Amino acid sequence: MRKKYLLLYTCLLVTALHINAQCKQRKRPNVLFICIDDLRRELGVYGSEVITPNIDGLAAEGSLFLHHYAQVPTSGASRACMLTGCLPKNKNDLSNEACKIRLSSKAEGDEPETLFHQLKRNGYYTVGIGKISHYADGYLYGYSKPVSQKLELPYSWSEMLFDAGKWGTGWNAFFGYSDGSNRQSRSKEVKPYECADVPDDGYPDGLTANLAVSKLKELLNREQPFCLAVGFFKPHLPFAAPQKYWDMYDEKKLLLSPIPDLPDGCSKLGFHNSDEFNGYLLGEEKASLNQRVSDAYARKLRHAYYACISYVDAQVGKLLDVLRDTGEFDNTIIVLWGDHGWHLGDHRIWGKHTLYETALSSALIIKAPMMKKGVKNERIVNSVDIYPTLMDLCGVQCPKRLDGNSLIELLNDPKDVDWKDVSYSYFNNAVSVRVPKYRLIQYWHDNDSVLELYQYNKDTFERKDISKNKSKIVKSLLPILKEGCMNTAF
């Protein structure tokens, strides 16, 4: 009889432990990770004139980071840093092909390839939709080639999805126009913008939002915790958006760049002639370091960029509405991240690919259960910090090799005295370090190096290189800059 009761007790105990484990799993927060391409800190909540009610509302529910910086000012490399939590280690890590070179052909090892792989290994169902790494739909193939079956991130996803619609492939959609054509098929004989009287799904991001809404509803009915990553294309070139988003703005009243010229005393080594932008061959004017584009054209382009942001804001709103309507908003970690900034005529550049504030600073919002709401965080943070932050928020062990630091303390205490306010960024033959008052940039050229220094508490817009007049400051920052090069090939 005792054996019978003991066996019954053991069965009940095992059942209870199993149920308890299931309950704990269900209580783990879900994750919605939103990647937005080329989104600089150009949101209403950042003080911009752009109209973004949905993203502004998200910021009111969590932490808005006012000084978030990308580690590389180009999409593929910036995303590789965010995904792996690691600073660039060599020149390949500065390429748009960084994930392909570093991750795509490797066998699965003990170290997770990305933060999404680590979540997947720890019980999360991971779904990617759209551009999360560099390739537009997550599969490796050239701009004008057929879609392949080889994933850029082979171990990160339970599912990788995309709806290319009338464009046929991810890359065609990425560079798509409303008639189903794209930059490649038209041999670059296209404008860098388009306004078309079409619904939201008349452009690819509307299709991405529809697919993500459908998948989100499905995932919410699963008992397993999930991480849904959604990558929107806009405001990346071409600046194409439905007319209703263009109609939100009076173009003649839009502000022009406060820094339309090169900084006084700069070396010019870190500047370029906006080749990506000028590759749209039907643009009315070409960008050049020699002179500004006209004010009228600058406003046209700003209008187009703003319309794209408002368009993406509406798509983000559709996802947030699902969470609110299902009562899951409070149990969901939401990260909204721009992969780097973009010069809208700033320093005469239309594009990214510089180590200046405009190209490196981008949007970052994190909302998490049980964290403070409406925090405007002034601390300097990095894209590589997102990986350890998500692991902490999800209760998942963090790999030891990461260069980033968890932001979890800053989510509740922006004045955390232990936080180190420093950001390193890299491009071509140069390294930048950003601290609260200054940015020091070192360019290597012809077996020599050139330094530039900018002071933000007096010159927010990098109007003048002051390195020659502030030798003591340069001397104090050089050791900090060198720390950012210790484990790299720079």
Summary of the structure (lengths in Angstrom):
residues: 490
radius of gyration: 23.2
end to end distance: 74.4
largest distance: 94.8
contacts: 1696
relative contact order: 0.17
helix: 36%
strand: 20%
